Amino acid sequence: MILDFTIGSAVGMTVMFVHLLATLTVYSLVHLISHKIDENRVLFLTLSLITLYLILFLCLCCSVLIWATTYYHLGLTDNFGDAFYSAMLSYTTLGTGDLTQVAKTRLFGPITGASGIIMFGWSAALLVYIIQLHLPVILKKKWEKN
């Protein structure tokens, strides 16, 4: 049980590092481009949100891939497809309803779920950050025109 917790914590930290890289990428892109696009903030906000979504979705897939690799190498599933499916169910906190592969260890499902909850919160914070960065400027310009 302690080994499961240790491995799960290490994988969770790895997933957090992936999200940190995504956060730094988003921050760099937004601040690199934001001062250049001052006239059309609506377009910039739209493009920023689309780009952020793509980066976060890629980050989600990488995170699940890391958990799936762990599941597979620890022998918790018979094949990698089942490992990815199990990891996706746990990471998104849907649960394992139709699968029992993860039953060989009691902690990996909950640790994966906790990791997913934290990372989804982190992702939501990034979306809010982008909106808060640009929406007030858009609304201010709209009110100034009227």
VEXVOSE-961405 format. One record per residue (C-alpha): residue number from 1; y negated, z, x negated. Coordinates in pm, whole numbers. Layout:
N
num = NUM | north = Y | up = Z | east = X $
...
END
This chain:
146
num = 1 | north = 0 | up = 0 | east = 0 $
num = 2 | north = -242 | up = 78 | east = -284 $
num = 3 | north = -150 | up = -252 | east = -450 $
num = 4 | north = -222 | up = -436 | east = -124 $
num = 5 | north = -559 | up = -263 | east = -97 $
num = 6 | north = -642 | up = -343 | east = -460 $
num = 7 | north = -546 | up = -710 | east = -427 $
num = 8 | north = -724 | up = -737 | east = -92 $
num = 9 | north = -1039 | up = -581 | east = -235 $
num = 10 | north = -1033 | up = -818 | east = -533 $
num = 11 | north = -992 | up = -1119 | east = -305 $
num = 12 | north = -1270 | up = -986 | east = -80 $
num = 13 | north = -1501 | up = -958 | east = -381 $
num = 14 | north = -1412 | up = -1314 | east = -482 $
num = 15 | north = -1500 | up = -1434 | east = -132 $
num = 16 | north = -1828 | up = -1241 | east = -154 $
num = 17 | north = -1904 | up = -1419 | east = -482 $
num = 18 | north = -1850 | up = -1756 | east = -309 $
num = 19 | north = -2101 | up = -1652 | east = -42 $
num = 20 | north = -2343 | up = -1532 | east = -308 $
num = 21 | north = -2328 | up = -1876 | east = -473 $
num = 22 | north = -2389 | up = -2039 | east = -134 $
num = 23 | north = -2685 | up = -1806 | east = -72 $
num = 24 | north = -2839 | up = -1885 | east = -409 $
num = 25 | north = -2786 | up = -2257 | east = -347 $
num = 26 | north = -2957 | up = -2238 | east = -8 $
num = 27 | north = -3242 | up = -2028 | east = -147 $
num = 28 | north = -3296 | up = -2270 | east = -435 $
num = 29 | north = -3288 | up = -2579 | east = -213 $
num = 30 | north = -3524 | up = -2433 | east = 46 $
num = 31 | north = -3780 | up = -2319 | east = -208 $
num = 32 | north = -3749 | up = -2634 | east = -415 $
num = 33 | north = -3832 | up = -2858 | east = -122 $
num = 34 | north = -4039 | up = -2637 | east = 111 $
num = 35 | north = -4369 | up = -2669 | east = -73 $
num = 36 | north = -4336 | up = -3048 | east = -75 $
num = 37 | north = -4286 | up = -3081 | east = 298 $
num = 38 | north = -4583 | up = -2912 | east = 456 $
num = 39 | north = -4681 | up = -3170 | east = 716 $
num = 40 | north = -4355 | up = -3206 | east = 906 $
num = 41 | north = -4210 | up = -2856 | east = 925 $
num = 42 | north = -4005 | up = -2933 | east = 1237 $
num = 43 | north = -3815 | up = -3203 | east = 1053 $
num = 44 | north = -3777 | up = -2977 | east = 752 $
num = 45 | north = -3649 | up = -2689 | east = 967 $
num = 46 | north = -3399 | up = -2921 | east = 1134 $
num = 47 | north = -3277 | up = -3061 | east = 803 $
num = 48 | north = -3263 | up = -2712 | east = 654 $
num = 49 | north = -3048 | up = -2582 | east = 938 $
num = 50 | north = -2813 | up = -2880 | east = 921 $
num = 51 | north = -2781 | up = -2843 | east = 544 $
num = 52 | north = -2729 | up = -2470 | east = 578 $
num = 53 | north = -2459 | up = -2524 | east = 839 $
num = 54 | north = -2275 | up = -2766 | east = 611 $
num = 55 | north = -2300 | up = -2530 | east = 313 $
num = 56 | north = -2185 | up = -2231 | east = 520 $
num = 57 | north = -1897 | up = -2425 | east = 674 $
num = 58 | north = -1785 | up = -2533 | east = 327 $
num = 59 | north = -1820 | up = -2172 | east = 217 $
num = 60 | north = -1604 | up = -2060 | east = 513 $
num = 61 | north = -1337 | up = -2314 | east = 421 $
num = 62 | north = -1342 | up = -2202 | east = 56 $
num = 63 | north = -1313 | up = -1838 | east = 162 $
num = 64 | north = -1018 | up = -1908 | east = 388 $
num = 65 | north = -862 | up = -2118 | east = 111 $
num = 66 | north = -890 | up = -1822 | east = -128 $
num = 67 | north = -723 | up = -1590 | east = 124 $
num = 68 | north = -457 | up = -1853 | east = 205 $
num = 69 | north = -376 | up = -1895 | east = -163 $
num = 70 | north = -333 | up = -1520 | east = -189 $
num = 71 | north = -106 | up = -1511 | east = 119 $
num = 72 | north = 104 | up = -1795 | east = -17 $
num = 73 | north = 139 | up = -1663 | east = -373 $
num = 74 | north = 237 | up = -1319 | east = -247 $
num = 75 | north = 509 | up = -1478 | east = -35 $
num = 76 | north = 361 | up = -1370 | east = 297 $
num = 77 | north = 420 | up = -1716 | east = 445 $
num = 78 | north = 682 | up = -1985 | east = 397 $
num = 79 | north = 441 | up = -2271 | east = 328 $
num = 80 | north = 75 | up = -2323 | east = 246 $
num = 81 | north = -9 | up = -2465 | east = 590 $
num = 82 | north = 106 | up = -2143 | east = 756 $
num = 83 | north = -82 | up = -1943 | east = 493 $
num = 84 | north = -405 | up = -2132 | east = 570 $
num = 85 | north = -353 | up = -2092 | east = 944 $
num = 86 | north = -281 | up = -1719 | east = 910 $
num = 87 | north = -581 | up = -1668 | east = 683 $
num = 88 | north = -808 | up = -1860 | east = 923 $
num = 89 | north = -690 | up = -1652 | east = 1218 $
num = 90 | north = -744 | up = -1327 | east = 1033 $
num = 91 | north = -1073 | up = -1429 | east = 868 $
num = 92 | north = -1225 | up = -1530 | east = 1201 $
num = 93 | north = -1086 | up = -1208 | east = 1355 $
num = 94 | north = -888 | up = -1399 | east = 1617 $
num = 95 | north = -576 | up = -1213 | east = 1509 $
num = 96 | north = -231 | up = -1343 | east = 1438 $
num = 97 | north = -104 | up = -1353 | east = 1798 $
num = 98 | north = 158 | up = -1626 | east = 1749 $
num = 99 | north = 243 | up = -1553 | east = 1384 $
num = 100 | north = 426 | up = -1269 | east = 1217 $
num = 101 | north = 418 | up = -1394 | east = 857 $
num = 102 | north = 155 | up = -1139 | east = 758 $
num = 103 | north = 368 | up = -852 | east = 891 $
num = 104 | north = 522 | up = -809 | east = 543 $
num = 105 | north = 209 | up = -618 | east = 449 $
num = 106 | north = -2 | up = -415 | east = 683 $
num = 107 | north = -335 | up = -436 | east = 506 $
num = 108 | north = -397 | up = -804 | east = 435 $
num = 109 | north = -474 | up = -900 | east = 795 $
num = 110 | north = -731 | up = -623 | east = 849 $
num = 111 | north = -885 | up = -669 | east = 502 $
num = 112 | north = -914 | up = -1043 | east = 563 $
num = 113 | north = -1071 | up = -973 | east = 902 $
num = 114 | north = -1318 | up = -724 | east = 753 $
num = 115 | north = -1410 | up = -978 | east = 487 $
num = 116 | north = -1467 | up = -1240 | east = 755 $
num = 117 | north = -1685 | up = -1010 | east = 967 $
num = 118 | north = -1904 | up = -924 | east = 668 $
num = 119 | north = -1935 | up = -1286 | east = 555 $
num = 120 | north = -2015 | up = -1411 | east = 907 $
num = 121 | north = -2290 | up = -1149 | east = 923 $
num = 122 | north = -2417 | up = -1267 | east = 586 $
num = 123 | north = -2415 | up = -1627 | east = 712 $
num = 124 | north = -2604 | up = -1529 | east = 1027 $
num = 125 | north = -2864 | up = -1356 | east = 810 $
num = 126 | north = -2915 | up = -1680 | east = 616 $
num = 127 | north = -2969 | up = -1875 | east = 938 $
num = 128 | north = -3223 | up = -1617 | east = 1056 $
num = 129 | north = -3395 | up = -1630 | east = 717 $
num = 130 | north = -3442 | up = -2008 | east = 737 $
num = 131 | north = -3575 | up = -1986 | east = 1092 $
num = 132 | north = -3812 | up = -1698 | east = 1009 $
num = 133 | north = -3939 | up = -1885 | east = 708 $
num = 134 | north = -4047 | up = -2195 | east = 900 $
num = 135 | north = -4076 | up = -2123 | east = 1272 $
num = 136 | north = -4393 | up = -1907 | east = 1249 $
num = 137 | north = -4570 | up = -2186 | east = 1058 $
num = 138 | north = -4462 | up = -2442 | east = 1318 $
num = 139 | north = -4580 | up = -2224 | east = 1606 $
num = 140 | north = -4908 | up = -2140 | east = 1432 $
num = 141 | north = -4986 | up = -2509 | east = 1381 $
num = 142 | north = -4899 | up = -2579 | east = 1744 $
num = 143 | north = -5136 | up = -2307 | east = 1868 $
num = 144 | north = -5413 | up = -2424 | east = 1635 $
num = 145 | north = -5397 | up = -2774 | east = 1786 $
num = 146 | north = -5439 | up = -2638 | east = 2139 $
END
